[in-house]
Amino acid sequence: MQQQREPSASESYFWPSVWAIGLHVLVFGMLFVSFAFTPELPPAKPIVQATLYQLKSKSRATTQTNQKIAGEAQKSAARQTEVEQMEQKKVEQEAVKAAEQKKEEAAQKAEEAKKADEAKKADEAKKADEAKKADAAKKTAEAKKAEEKQLADIAKKKAEEEAKKAAEEEAKKAAAEEAKKKIVEDAKKKAAEDAKKKAEAEEAKKKVAEEAKKKAAADAAKKKSQDAARKSAEDKKAQALADLLSDTPQRQQALADEQGDEVAGSFDDLIRARAAEGWARPPSARKGMTVVLQIGMLPDGTVTSVSVSKSSGDGPFDASAVAAVKNIGRLTEMQGMKPSDFAPYRSFKMTFTPEDLAL
């Protein structure tokens, strides 16, 4: 069996050195990459692990070398950790500084915004104050203008009132003169009218006196005629009675019938004549109207009832005819009539026309 050769000292330190150098290069590379891609937030602390490989050779020199390499690796890892901690602290400080700077910038911007806002408000307040002053000045000017206009209107109104008053005074003066003239003219007219009225009154008085005389003469003639007619009727009745008493019964009956017809005819005329005396002609009465009245009487000649049996078609004329017959009151001429002669007049009908009542 071939005996293994012990490595020399240079061979014993070669590979550990290579491994140590490679490890350092790897660590520094990782640090460079870590710093290049580090975000703004603090990264987690990397943990460097050093792996010690146990060589097959378990010689004292190898062990010492390995221990030395491990110690160097620990020192390197500690330095690396310290560098990383310093870098981390630097990053944190820079982050704090950046935050403070941002805060200061934000505060500065807020202050600038506040100042700008205050300046804007001040400018707006100034503009509002200027606008208010301008508005107040405008209102003052308008008020002054309105006051001046009001004063001008008052002055104009006063002038108009004075002119109106003067015109009214002139009008009153003219009216007074006109009234004075009118009073004089009216007085003259009134005097003339009074004189005329007086003359007309005298003339009317004379005319009334003449008409009264004429009417009195007419009434006297009418009364005389009525008295003559009444006397003639009485004479006829007396003659008829005498004839009745002096003649035969047949002759007496015939004469009585004839005398009764004459008496009835005379009483109808008498009723119409008396009704005409108290008739008031209505404006609507016209020639050709005819009204039939139902009349009731007592034996002493008193008219007890009058009603329209057949109307003429004109109410006022009918009413005037009824009133005219009622105004008769009593016919004394009918006293002493025999019951047989009066019987037809207890309730009878008579026809009246405006011509009958205008006798």
C-alpha positions as CSV (number, residue, x, y, z in Angstrom):
1,M,0.0,0.0,0.0
2,Q,1.4,3.3,-1.1
3,Q,1.9,5.9,1.7
4,Q,0.3,9.3,1.1
5,R,2.5,12.3,0.9
6,E,2.1,15.1,3.3
7,P,1.4,18.4,1.4
8,S,3.8,21.2,1.7
9,A,3.2,24.4,3.5
10,S,2.6,26.4,0.2
11,E,0.1,23.8,-0.9
12,S,-1.5,23.8,2.5
13,Y,-2.2,27.6,2.3
14,F,-3.1,27.8,-1.4
15,W,-6.7,26.7,-1.5
16,P,-7.7,28.4,1.7
17,S,-6.4,31.6,0.3
18,V,-8.3,31.1,-2.9
19,W,-11.4,30.4,-1.0
20,A,-11.0,33.4,1.2
21,I,-10.4,35.7,-1.8
22,G,-13.4,34.3,-3.6
23,L,-15.5,34.7,-0.5
24,H,-14.5,38.4,-0.2
25,V,-15.2,39.0,-3.9
26,L,-18.5,37.4,-3.5
27,V,-19.3,39.5,-0.4
28,F,-18.3,42.8,-2.0
29,G,-20.3,41.9,-5.1
30,M,-23.3,41.2,-3.1
31,L,-22.8,44.5,-1.2
32,F,-22.5,46.4,-4.5
33,V,-25.7,44.8,-5.9
34,S,-27.5,45.5,-2.6
35,F,-26.5,49.2,-2.6
36,A,-27.4,49.5,-6.3
37,F,-31.0,48.1,-5.9
38,T,-31.7,49.3,-2.3
39,P,-35.2,50.9,-2.1
40,E,-35.9,54.1,-0.3
41,L,-37.1,52.2,2.8
42,P,-34.4,50.7,5.0
43,P,-33.7,47.2,3.8
44,A,-33.4,44.3,6.1
45,K,-29.9,43.5,7.4
46,P,-28.3,40.8,5.4
47,I,-26.8,37.9,7.1
48,V,-23.5,36.8,5.9
49,Q,-22.9,33.2,6.4
50,A,-19.4,31.8,6.2
51,T,-19.1,28.2,5.6
52,L,-16.1,26.5,6.7
53,Y,-15.2,23.6,4.7
54,Q,-13.3,20.9,6.5
55,L,-10.5,19.7,4.5
56,K,-9.7,16.1,4.4
57,S,-6.4,16.9,5.9
58,K,-6.7,17.2,9.6
59,S,-3.2,18.5,10.1
60,R,-2.5,21.1,12.7
61,A,-1.4,23.6,10.1
62,T,-4.6,23.1,8.1
63,T,-6.6,23.5,11.2
64,Q,-4.8,26.7,12.1
65,T,-5.2,27.9,8.6
66,N,-8.9,27.1,8.6
67,Q,-9.3,28.8,12.0
68,K,-7.4,31.8,10.7
69,I,-9.6,31.9,7.6
70,A,-12.7,31.6,9.8
71,G,-11.5,34.3,12.1
72,E,-10.7,36.5,9.1
73,A,-14.2,35.7,7.7
74,Q,-15.8,36.6,11.0
75,K,-13.8,39.8,11.1
76,S,-14.8,40.6,7.5
77,A,-18.4,39.7,8.3
78,A,-18.3,41.9,11.4
79,R,-16.8,44.8,9.4
80,Q,-19.3,44.2,6.6
81,T,-22.1,44.2,9.2
82,E,-20.7,47.4,10.7
83,V,-20.5,48.9,7.2
84,E,-24.0,47.8,6.5
85,Q,-25.2,49.2,9.8
86,M,-23.5,52.5,9.1
87,E,-24.9,52.5,5.6
88,Q,-28.3,51.7,7.0
89,K,-28.0,54.4,9.6
90,K,-26.8,56.8,6.9
91,V,-29.8,55.8,4.8
92,E,-32.1,56.3,7.8
93,Q,-30.5,59.7,8.6
94,E,-30.9,60.7,5.0
95,A,-34.5,59.5,5.0
96,V,-35.2,61.4,8.2
97,K,-33.4,64.4,6.7
98,A,-35.4,64.1,3.5
99,A,-38.6,63.8,5.5
100,E,-37.7,66.8,7.5
101,Q,-36.8,68.6,4.3
102,K,-40.1,67.6,2.8
103,K,-41.8,68.7,6.0
104,E,-40.0,72.0,5.9
105,E,-40.8,72.4,2.2
106,A,-44.5,71.5,2.9
107,A,-44.5,74.0,5.8
108,Q,-42.8,76.6,3.6
109,K,-45.3,75.9,0.8
110,A,-48.2,76.1,3.4
111,E,-46.8,79.3,4.7
112,E,-46.4,80.6,1.2
113,A,-50.0,79.4,0.3
114,K,-51.2,81.0,3.6
115,K,-49.4,84.3,2.7
116,A,-50.8,84.1,-0.8
117,D,-54.3,83.4,0.5
118,E,-53.9,86.2,3.0
119,A,-52.7,88.5,0.2
120,K,-55.6,87.3,-2.0
121,K,-58.0,88.0,0.8
122,A,-56.4,91.3,1.5
123,D,-56.6,92.1,-2.2
124,E,-60.3,91.0,-2.3
125,A,-61.0,92.9,0.9
126,K,-59.3,96.0,-0.6
127,K,-61.3,95.5,-3.8
128,A,-64.5,95.0,-1.8
129,D,-63.7,98.1,0.2
130,E,-63.0,100.0,-2.9
131,A,-66.2,98.7,-4.5
132,K,-68.1,99.6,-1.3
133,K,-66.6,103.1,-1.4
134,A,-67.5,103.4,-5.1
135,D,-71.0,102.1,-4.4
136,A,-71.4,104.5,-1.5
137,A,-70.1,107.3,-3.7
138,K,-72.5,106.3,-6.4
139,K,-75.4,106.1,-3.9
140,T,-74.3,109.5,-2.5
141,A,-74.2,110.9,-6.0
142,E,-77.6,109.4,-6.8
143,A,-79.1,110.6,-3.6
144,K,-77.7,114.1,-4.3
145,K,-79.1,113.9,-7.8
146,A,-82.4,112.6,-6.5
147,E,-82.5,115.4,-3.9
148,E,-81.7,118.0,-6.6
149,K,-84.4,116.5,-8.7
150,Q,-86.8,116.6,-5.8
151,L,-85.9,120.2,-5.1
152,A,-86.4,121.0,-8.8
153,D,-89.7,119.1,-8.8
154,I,-90.8,121.0,-5.7
155,A,-89.8,124.3,-7.2
156,K,-91.6,123.4,-10.5
157,K,-94.7,122.2,-8.6
158,K,-94.6,125.4,-6.5
159,A,-94.3,127.5,-9.7
160,E,-97.2,125.5,-11.3
161,E,-99.3,125.9,-8.1
162,E,-98.6,129.6,-8.1
163,A,-99.4,129.9,-11.8
164,K,-102.5,127.8,-11.2
165,K,-103.5,129.9,-8.2
166,A,-103.0,133.1,-10.3
167,A,-105.1,131.5,-13.1
168,E,-107.8,130.5,-10.6
169,E,-107.8,134.1,-9.1
170,E,-108.2,135.4,-12.6
171,A,-110.8,132.9,-13.4
172,K,-112.6,133.7,-10.1
173,K,-112.4,137.4,-10.9
174,A,-113.7,136.8,-14.4
175,A,-116.4,134.5,-13.0
176,A,-117.4,137.1,-10.5
177,E,-117.7,139.7,-13.2
178,E,-119.6,137.3,-15.4
179,A,-121.8,136.4,-12.4
180,K,-122.4,140.1,-11.7
181,K,-123.4,140.6,-15.3
182,K,-125.5,137.5,-15.3
183,I,-127.3,138.6,-12.1
184,V,-128.1,142.0,-13.7
185,E,-129.3,140.2,-16.9
186,D,-131.2,137.7,-14.8
187,A,-132.8,140.5,-12.8
188,K,-133.8,142.2,-16.1
189,K,-135.1,138.9,-17.5
190,K,-136.9,138.1,-14.2
191,A,-138.5,141.5,-14.2
192,A,-139.6,141.0,-17.8
193,E,-140.8,137.5,-17.0
194,D,-142.7,138.7,-13.9
195,A,-144.3,141.4,-16.0
196,K,-145.2,138.9,-18.6
197,K,-146.5,136.4,-16.0
198,K,-148.5,139.1,-14.4
199,A,-150.0,140.1,-17.8
200,E,-150.6,136.4,-18.5
201,A,-152.1,135.9,-15.1
202,E,-154.4,138.9,-15.7
203,E,-155.3,137.4,-19.0
204,A,-155.8,134.0,-17.5
205,K,-157.9,135.5,-14.8
206,K,-160.1,137.2,-17.3
207,K,-160.3,134.0,-19.3
208,V,-161.2,132.0,-16.2
209,A,-163.8,134.5,-15.3
210,E,-165.2,134.4,-18.9
211,E,-165.2,130.6,-18.9
212,A,-166.8,130.6,-15.4
213,K,-169.5,132.8,-16.8
214,K,-169.9,130.6,-19.8
215,K,-170.0,127.5,-17.7
216,A,-172.5,129.0,-15.3
217,A,-174.6,130.0,-18.3
218,A,-174.2,126.5,-19.7
219,D,-175.0,124.9,-16.4
220,A,-178.0,127.1,-16.0
221,A,-179.1,126.3,-19.5
222,K,-178.5,122.6,-18.8
223,K,-180.3,122.7,-15.5
224,K,-183.2,124.6,-17.2
225,S,-183.3,122.0,-19.9
226,Q,-183.2,119.2,-17.3
227,D,-185.9,120.9,-15.3
228,A,-188.0,121.3,-18.4
229,A,-187.4,117.6,-19.3
230,R,-188.3,116.6,-15.8
231,K,-191.4,118.8,-15.8
232,S,-192.3,117.4,-19.2
233,A,-191.9,113.9,-18.0
234,E,-194.0,114.6,-14.9
235,D,-196.6,116.2,-17.0
236,K,-196.6,113.2,-19.3
237,K,-197.0,110.9,-16.3
238,A,-199.8,113.0,-14.9
239,Q,-201.5,113.1,-18.3
240,A,-201.0,109.4,-18.6
241,L,-202.6,108.9,-15.2
242,A,-205.4,111.1,-16.1
243,D,-205.9,109.2,-19.3
244,L,-205.9,106.0,-17.4
245,L,-208.5,107.2,-14.9
246,S,-210.8,108.7,-17.6
247,D,-210.7,106.0,-20.2
248,T,-211.7,102.3,-20.5
249,P,-209.7,99.5,-18.9
250,Q,-208.3,98.4,-22.3
251,R,-207.3,101.9,-23.1
252,Q,-205.8,102.3,-19.7
253,Q,-203.7,99.1,-20.0
254,A,-202.4,100.1,-23.4
255,L,-201.6,103.6,-22.2
256,A,-199.9,102.2,-19.1
257,D,-197.7,99.9,-21.1
258,E,-196.8,102.7,-23.4
259,Q,-196.2,105.0,-20.5
260,G,-194.1,102.3,-18.8
261,D,-191.8,102.1,-21.8
262,E,-191.5,105.9,-22.0
263,V,-190.8,106.0,-18.3
264,A,-188.2,103.3,-18.6
265,G,-186.6,105.0,-21.5
266,S,-186.5,108.3,-19.6
267,F,-184.9,106.7,-16.5
268,D,-182.2,105.1,-18.7
269,D,-181.4,108.6,-20.2
270,L,-181.5,110.0,-16.6
271,I,-179.0,107.4,-15.4
272,R,-176.7,108.2,-18.3
273,A,-177.0,111.9,-17.8
274,R,-176.2,111.6,-14.0
275,A,-173.3,109.3,-14.8
276,A,-171.9,111.7,-17.3
277,E,-172.0,114.5,-14.7
278,G,-169.5,112.6,-12.5
279,W,-167.4,110.9,-15.2
280,A,-163.6,111.6,-15.4
281,R,-162.4,110.8,-18.9
282,P,-159.3,108.7,-18.9
283,P,-156.6,109.4,-21.5
284,S,-157.1,106.0,-23.1
285,A,-160.8,106.5,-23.8
286,R,-161.5,106.3,-27.5
287,K,-164.5,106.6,-29.7
288,G,-166.2,103.3,-30.4
289,M,-165.4,101.7,-27.0
290,T,-168.4,99.9,-25.3
291,V,-168.7,98.6,-21.8
292,V,-171.7,96.8,-20.3
293,L,-172.3,97.4,-16.6
294,Q,-174.4,95.3,-14.2
295,I,-176.2,97.8,-11.9
296,G,-178.2,97.0,-8.7
297,M,-180.6,99.6,-7.1
298,L,-183.1,99.9,-4.3
299,P,-186.7,101.1,-4.7
300,D,-185.7,104.5,-3.3
301,G,-183.3,105.0,-6.2
302,T,-180.0,104.2,-4.3
303,V,-177.3,102.5,-6.4
304,T,-176.1,99.5,-4.4
305,S,-173.7,97.8,-6.8
306,V,-171.9,98.4,-10.1
307,S,-169.7,95.8,-11.8
308,V,-168.4,95.1,-15.3
309,S,-170.5,92.6,-17.2
310,K,-168.6,92.9,-20.5
311,S,-165.4,94.8,-20.7
312,S,-164.5,97.3,-23.5
313,G,-160.9,95.9,-23.5
314,D,-159.6,99.1,-21.8
315,G,-159.3,98.8,-18.1
316,P,-159.1,102.6,-17.3
317,F,-162.3,103.3,-19.3
318,D,-164.2,100.4,-17.6
319,A,-163.1,101.6,-14.2
320,S,-164.1,105.2,-15.1
321,A,-167.6,104.1,-16.1
322,V,-168.1,102.0,-12.9
323,A,-167.0,105.0,-10.8
324,A,-169.3,107.4,-12.7
325,V,-172.3,105.2,-12.0
326,K,-171.4,104.8,-8.4
327,N,-171.0,108.5,-8.0
328,I,-174.8,108.9,-8.8
329,G,-175.5,107.7,-5.3
330,R,-179.3,108.0,-5.3
331,L,-181.9,108.9,-8.0
332,T,-184.8,110.6,-6.1
333,E,-186.8,110.6,-9.3
334,M,-187.4,106.8,-8.9
335,Q,-189.3,107.2,-5.6
336,G,-193.0,106.4,-5.8
337,M,-192.6,104.0,-8.7
338,K,-194.9,101.0,-8.7
339,P,-193.1,97.7,-7.8
340,S,-193.9,96.4,-11.2
341,D,-192.3,99.5,-12.8
342,F,-189.2,99.3,-10.5
343,A,-188.7,95.6,-10.9
344,P,-186.5,95.9,-14.0
345,Y,-184.2,98.3,-12.2
346,R,-183.5,96.1,-9.2
347,S,-180.7,94.5,-11.2
348,F,-180.2,95.5,-14.8
349,K,-177.5,96.0,-17.4
350,M,-176.6,99.2,-19.2
351,T,-174.2,99.9,-22.1
352,F,-171.9,102.9,-21.9
353,T,-169.7,104.5,-24.5
354,P,-167.4,107.6,-24.2
355,E,-170.0,109.4,-26.3
356,D,-172.8,108.5,-23.8
357,L,-170.7,109.7,-20.8
358,A,-169.5,112.9,-22.5
359,L,-173.0,114.5,-22.6
